C-alpha cells in the first residue's frame, strides 16, 4: 500500500470507511430545518424571518419576496436587510409608506448546494396599522 491507509469496520451493522482516523461523510442535498413564520410588525421596528438549512456542503441561503430575490446588505450597503449567518433575514427597521410598501409581502427562503435546493414554507410579513379611535 502507499503512504495512506484505509480501515474498514462494522459497528452496529453500518460499514464505515476511515482514511487515517477521519471518517468520510457523504454529501447531502439541502433541507430546511427551521421554516419562517408569519409576522406582524410595526413600521420602523426591527424584525427577523427565521430560516435554517442543513446539507453537505453547507447550503447557501437566498430570500425571495413575492417571487423576487431580496437584496441584502452584502449586495447593497444601504440596505436595511441583512442575511444572518444562520440563514435568517434580519430587518434593521420595517419600511412602509402610503405609496411604497417594500417590506410587506410573502417571503420564502431557498437553500442550495450542488445537489439541489430546498424551499421553505411561505411566511407573510405584514405591517401593523395604527388605527385611531375617535369618540
PyMOL commands that set and color helices and strands:
alter all, ss='L'
color gray80, all
select strands_A, chain A and resi 6-11+14-19+22-23+28-34+39-41+47-49+52-56+60-65+68-69+81-83+89-91+105-113+116-119+123-127
alter strands_A, ss='S'
color yellow, strands_A
deselect
rebuild
show_as cartoon
